[in-house]
Amino acid sequence: MIYLKNGCLIDPASGTEGYRDILIKDDKIVRIAPKGELDELLLRYDRPDGVCGMNEEQVVKEIDLYGQCIAPGLVDVHVHFRDPGFTYKEDICTGAQAAARGGFTSVVLMANTKPAVDNPETLSYVLGKGKETDIHVHTCANVTRGLQGKELTDMENLSKIGAVGFTDDGIPLMDEKLLREALQKAAKCGRPVSLHEENPALIANNGINAGKAAEHYGIGGSPREAEISMVQRDLKIALGENADVSIQHISTKEAVELVRQAKKKSSHIYAEAAPHHFTLTEEAVIGHGTLAKMNPPLREEADRLAIIEGLKDGTIDMIATDHAPHSAEEKAKPLTEAPSGIIGLETSLSLGIRELVNKGYLSMTELIERMSYAPAKLYRLDAGYVAEGGPADLVIFDPNREWVVDTFDSKSANSPFVGEKMPGVINYTICGGKVIYQMK
């Protein structure tokens, strides 16, 4: 049992933002009370049942938070743990450790592994490995077999086994008829479809914006039209169906506006933004090289600000890291040969505080909502809220204390933020009623 006292609870689901004491028994929250009330109740030994069937002597761990923030465990619905097939970059165990350090208690894995998660055996393997970790590991399955974009997976069966969504993330779905059929099947399964929006026919070198960054290196790049054209096409298809559709890692101002307009016509349209896209521009690629190479690429300042505005007005529902580990050897290759992607689980909350809260774009409650309750709601996860009888999944952090990005719990260290000082020290992550991470 854990007794959390003197913490400031931030719960977007209930709108709570104030000092509360929380009592945890087993894997559930059994009591939330105003500051100091539980101290009094626990001292009443004349009550045979104590508080919720316990008394002070049964409290295993008491943590005085001294005004730190308590929030629902963060939920990241776009991560790559590279397992199976690429475990030299990351595996489900190390990915879960990185998530816990970043305050995440639930994650949704992408399915572009080797073998791909397009069959019951691989899906069961991933879910089984996930259960061995300290967090809640969920996974998507593929939309198409072998990520080939030609034949749909058995979406109904995969959803029954445990897939919480469908995506061919990393590869766009180019066949319009196949996409429409996928959305129809996903709607019947009650699962969202998440779409990677980059038209390869328009891209010379992926991961680099076709603008100042590409010109600096004297190479071709990825033009904004590669994303805009796909988002425009896919939203048009989605508006004709009843499936929940999420536009992944949005990077252009035009795509933000397309989503904004589509959401006025349908409640089934969603979008996610990665911390690097609301923090950095293509200038970072000039300064950091391959450590700032990603798909879709970092773009211009106007795009960064449009993404922030989208997060602010609810056009973009979720913040998702697109945690993409790669080895140092891979990232050391020339820019046009190195893989795209950066890790993000361990810096995400801090970037949200620094770039969105401290600069006045979002309140802390709004940030936590986009990092917990909103993504959990889309994927139908029992997560992202703090309530009596609800899951004891929490992150405890000090938004004012600073730390320096130096080491990672991830196997990989491919981040452009190494060496930076950031606000938002995560002191505890609690999942299933257990402290799974504690700041040393």
Secondary structure, 3 states (H helix, E strand, C coil): CEEEEEEEEEECCCCEEEEEEEEEECCEEEEEEECCHHHHHHCCCCCCCECCCECHHHCCEEEECCCCEEEECEEEEEECCCCCCCCCCCCHHHHHHHHHHCCEEEEEECCCCCCCCCCHHHHHHHHHHHHCCCCEEEECECCEHHHCCCCECCHHHHHHHCCCCEECCCCCCCCHHHHHHHHHHHHHHCCCEEECCCCHHHCCCCCCECCHHHHHHCCCCECHHHHHHHHHHHHHHHCCCCCCEEECCCCCHHHHHHHHHHHCCCCCEEEEECHHHHHCCCHHHHHHHHHHCCCCCCCCHHHHHHHHHHHHHCCCCEECCCECCCCHHHHCCCCCCCCCCCCCCCCHHHHHHHHHHCCCCCCHHHHHHHHHHHHHHHCCCCCCCCCCCCECCEEEEEEEEEEECCCCCCCCCCCCCCCCEEEEEEEEEEECCEEEEECC
